[in-house]
Structures are given as structure tokens and as C-alpha cells.
Amino acid sequence: QVQLVESGGGLVQPGGSLRLSCAASGSIFGIRAMGWYRQAPGKQRELVAFITRSDSTRYADSVKGRFTISSDNAKNTVYLQMNSLKPEDTAVYYCNIDSTWSEYWGQGTQVTVSS
């Protein structure tokens, strides 16, 4: 059974940094992309960033220049380096793996940006 385990969330002051990690356990075949989504209270879940197996990346406009996604394909692990954090980045962040056969989600990790 595949599980995605996220870590790295927490409370940080505006302007600070956090690094999220997501490691997949179990066998996943045909991975096409790994990514991060977030959901703030009262809002829909939105894409933050994703990275393909060939290292192509895409970012939401709101995080471009501040967030960097990377991956370790051998370990089926994806990271999100978040710099210059803003209060509007506060949300639950979810890891996502899209494969040919299925889609997998992590349980979510809270990121709170507040002074």
C-alpha cells in the first residue's frame, strides 16, 4: 500500500523559510509528476508547484520566485523550499503524486505564517 508522508510544516514569521518534504513508501509505477497543493480555510485546494520526471517544473503565480520544488526520483521524494513566506501562504500543504495508474495524496501538513 502506498503512503505519502509529509514533514517540515510549522509556524514561521513573515519573511521566513520552511522546507517541506514528502516521501512515498511502497511501489509506485509510472510516476508522471510529483507536486504540492495547498488549501487555506474557506478556500479551494490549489496547485502550488509540480515537477515532472524529466525535471520540468510549474509554479503558481503567487509563489514564483519564492518557492522551489525539487525531487529525488530514486527515493520517490519531493521537496518544497519556501522562502520569503507571507501570511497568505498559510494553509495545509498536501503532497501529490500523479502516476499512469493512480493519484496519491499525503495527509497534509500545516504551514502558518504569522508574527
KESE-422487 format. One record per residue (C-alpha): residue number from 1; x, y, z; chain. Coordinates in Angstrom, 3 decimals. Layout:
N
<r seq="NUM" xx="X" yy="Y" zz="Z" mol="A"/>
...
END
This chain:
115
<r seq="1" xx="0.000" yy="0.000" zz="0.000" mol="A"/>
<r seq="2" xx="1.359" yy="3.401" zz="-0.965" mol="A"/>
<r seq="3" xx="1.650" yy="6.103" zz="1.666" mol="A"/>
<r seq="4" xx="2.920" yy="9.646" zz="1.319" mol="A"/>
<r seq="5" xx="4.481" yy="11.035" zz="4.463" mol="A"/>
<r seq="6" xx="4.936" yy="14.785" zz="4.688" mol="A"/>
<r seq="7" xx="7.111" yy="16.721" zz="7.096" mol="A"/>
<r seq="8" xx="8.508" yy="20.197" zz="7.620" mol="A"/>
<r seq="9" xx="5.443" yy="22.286" zz="8.287" mol="A"/>
<r seq="10" xx="5.116" yy="24.642" zz="11.225" mol="A"/>
<r seq="11" xx="4.844" yy="28.217" zz="12.405" mol="A"/>
<r seq="12" xx="7.130" yy="30.836" zz="10.878" mol="A"/>
<r seq="13" xx="7.278" yy="34.611" zz="10.868" mol="A"/>
<r seq="14" xx="6.665" yy="36.609" zz="7.698" mol="A"/>
<r seq="15" xx="9.794" yy="36.638" zz="5.596" mol="A"/>
<r seq="16" xx="10.946" yy="33.327" zz="6.992" mol="A"/>
<r seq="17" xx="11.581" yy="29.992" zz="5.317" mol="A"/>
<r seq="18" xx="10.407" yy="26.406" zz="5.587" mol="A"/>
<r seq="19" xx="11.249" yy="23.254" zz="3.690" mol="A"/>
<r seq="20" xx="8.593" yy="20.619" zz="3.164" mol="A"/>
<r seq="21" xx="9.423" yy="17.012" zz="2.365" mol="A"/>
<r seq="22" xx="7.235" yy="14.197" zz="1.118" mol="A"/>
<r seq="23" xx="8.432" yy="10.625" zz="0.923" mol="A"/>
<r seq="24" xx="6.452" yy="7.850" zz="-0.703" mol="A"/>
<r seq="25" xx="6.533" yy="4.370" zz="0.757" mol="A"/>
<r seq="26" xx="5.533" yy="1.378" zz="-1.301" mol="A"/>
<r seq="27" xx="5.945" yy="0.810" zz="-5.003" mol="A"/>
<r seq="28" xx="4.619" yy="3.379" zz="-7.431" mol="A"/>
<r seq="29" xx="4.939" yy="2.663" zz="-11.132" mol="A"/>
<r seq="30" xx="4.638" yy="5.105" zz="-13.969" mol="A"/>
<r seq="31" xx="5.101" yy="8.301" zz="-11.995" mol="A"/>
<r seq="32" xx="4.498" yy="11.291" zz="-14.228" mol="A"/>
<r seq="33" xx="4.820" yy="14.140" zz="-11.762" mol="A"/>
<r seq="34" xx="5.069" yy="14.999" zz="-8.095" mol="A"/>
<r seq="35" xx="3.762" yy="18.162" zz="-6.608" mol="A"/>
<r seq="36" xx="2.360" yy="20.252" zz="-3.811" mol="A"/>
<r seq="37" xx="-1.096" yy="21.686" zz="-3.353" mol="A"/>
<r seq="38" xx="-2.450" yy="23.834" zz="-0.544" mol="A"/>
<r seq="39" xx="-5.798" yy="24.645" zz="0.968" mol="A"/>
<r seq="40" xx="-6.474" yy="27.662" zz="3.123" mol="A"/>
<r seq="41" xx="-9.558" yy="27.868" zz="5.367" mol="A"/>
<r seq="42" xx="-12.668" yy="28.564" zz="3.322" mol="A"/>
<r seq="43" xx="-10.831" yy="28.229" zz="0.017" mol="A"/>
<r seq="44" xx="-10.466" yy="25.545" zz="-2.612" mol="A"/>
<r seq="45" xx="-7.367" yy="23.410" zz="-2.857" mol="A"/>
<r seq="46" xx="-4.913" yy="24.954" zz="-5.318" mol="A"/>
<r seq="47" xx="-1.772" yy="23.858" zz="-7.088" mol="A"/>
<r seq="48" xx="1.424" yy="25.301" zz="-5.650" mol="A"/>
<r seq="49" xx="4.035" yy="23.582" zz="-7.805" mol="A"/>
<r seq="50" xx="4.814" yy="20.356" zz="-9.572" mol="A"/>
<r seq="51" xx="7.827" yy="18.691" zz="-11.107" mol="A"/>
<r seq="52" xx="7.837" yy="16.026" zz="-13.795" mol="A"/>
<r seq="53" xx="10.116" yy="13.017" zz="-14.046" mol="A"/>
<r seq="54" xx="12.149" yy="14.971" zz="-16.590" mol="A"/>
<r seq="55" xx="12.510" yy="17.844" zz="-14.108" mol="A"/>
<r seq="56" xx="10.156" yy="20.259" zz="-15.804" mol="A"/>
<r seq="57" xx="8.545" yy="22.493" zz="-13.214" mol="A"/>
<r seq="58" xx="5.480" yy="24.664" zz="-12.936" mol="A"/>
<r seq="59" xx="4.555" yy="27.135" zz="-10.212" mol="A"/>
<r seq="60" xx="1.507" yy="29.081" zz="-9.193" mol="A"/>
<r seq="61" xx="1.974" yy="32.765" zz="-9.987" mol="A"/>
<r seq="62" xx="1.634" yy="33.619" zz="-6.316" mol="A"/>
<r seq="63" xx="4.767" yy="31.639" zz="-5.360" mol="A"/>
<r seq="64" xx="7.034" yy="32.185" zz="-8.352" mol="A"/>
<r seq="65" xx="10.453" yy="33.424" zz="-7.308" mol="A"/>
<r seq="66" xx="9.869" yy="32.430" zz="-3.670" mol="A"/>
<r seq="67" xx="9.257" yy="28.668" zz="-3.740" mol="A"/>
<r seq="68" xx="11.407" yy="25.979" zz="-5.324" mol="A"/>
<r seq="69" xx="10.305" yy="22.409" zz="-5.948" mol="A"/>
<r seq="70" xx="12.790" yy="19.571" zz="-6.328" mol="A"/>
<r seq="71" xx="12.744" yy="15.809" zz="-6.248" mol="A"/>
<r seq="72" xx="14.808" yy="12.704" zz="-5.706" mol="A"/>
<r seq="73" xx="13.379" yy="10.265" zz="-8.190" mol="A"/>
<r seq="74" xx="15.331" yy="7.318" zz="-6.828" mol="A"/>
<r seq="75" xx="13.659" yy="7.830" zz="-3.445" mol="A"/>
<r seq="76" xx="10.267" yy="8.982" zz="-4.741" mol="A"/>
<r seq="77" xx="10.667" yy="12.055" zz="-2.592" mol="A"/>
<r seq="78" xx="9.641" yy="15.603" zz="-3.373" mol="A"/>
<r seq="79" xx="10.642" yy="18.803" zz="-1.596" mol="A"/>
<r seq="80" xx="9.321" yy="22.332" zz="-1.458" mol="A"/>
<r seq="81" xx="11.665" yy="25.084" zz="-0.347" mol="A"/>
<r seq="82" xx="9.586" yy="28.078" zz="0.686" mol="A"/>
<r seq="83" xx="11.309" yy="31.424" zz="1.159" mol="A"/>
<r seq="84" xx="10.027" yy="34.926" zz="1.840" mol="A"/>
<r seq="85" xx="6.868" yy="33.485" zz="3.318" mol="A"/>
<r seq="86" xx="3.796" yy="35.673" zz="3.585" mol="A"/>
<r seq="87" xx="0.714" yy="35.406" zz="5.814" mol="A"/>
<r seq="88" xx="-1.301" yy="34.496" zz="2.714" mol="A"/>
<r seq="89" xx="0.819" yy="31.362" zz="2.349" mol="A"/>
<r seq="90" xx="-0.859" yy="29.996" zz="5.466" mol="A"/>
<r seq="91" xx="-2.592" yy="26.749" zz="4.540" mol="A"/>
<r seq="92" xx="-2.495" yy="22.989" zz="4.802" mol="A"/>
<r seq="93" xx="0.002" yy="21.751" zz="2.231" mol="A"/>
<r seq="94" xx="-0.625" yy="18.419" zz="0.522" mol="A"/>
<r seq="95" xx="1.837" yy="16.275" zz="-1.368" mol="A"/>
<r seq="96" xx="0.594" yy="14.700" zz="-4.596" mol="A"/>
<r seq="97" xx="1.969" yy="12.001" zz="-6.872" mol="A"/>
<r seq="98" xx="0.409" yy="11.507" zz="-10.270" mol="A"/>
<r seq="99" xx="1.101" yy="8.192" zz="-11.954" mol="A"/>
<r seq="100" xx="-0.201" yy="6.423" zz="-15.018" mol="A"/>
<r seq="101" xx="-2.363" yy="4.178" zz="-12.874" mol="A"/>
<r seq="102" xx="-3.467" yy="6.338" zz="-9.970" mol="A"/>
<r seq="103" xx="-3.096" yy="9.517" zz="-7.973" mol="A"/>
<r seq="104" xx="-1.837" yy="9.644" zz="-4.415" mol="A"/>
<r seq="105" xx="-2.196" yy="12.252" zz="-1.679" mol="A"/>
<r seq="106" xx="-0.462" yy="12.890" zz="1.591" mol="A"/>
<r seq="107" xx="-2.303" yy="13.657" zz="4.798" mol="A"/>
<r seq="108" xx="-1.324" yy="17.316" zz="4.756" mol="A"/>
<r seq="109" xx="0.994" yy="19.462" zz="6.838" mol="A"/>
<r seq="110" xx="0.061" yy="22.815" zz="8.345" mol="A"/>
<r seq="111" xx="2.064" yy="25.892" zz="7.434" mol="A"/>
<r seq="112" xx="1.270" yy="29.025" zz="9.413" mol="A"/>
<r seq="113" xx="2.912" yy="32.354" zz="8.637" mol="A"/>
<r seq="114" xx="2.299" yy="34.826" zz="11.420" mol="A"/>
<r seq="115" xx="4.098" yy="37.297" zz="13.621" mol="A"/>
END
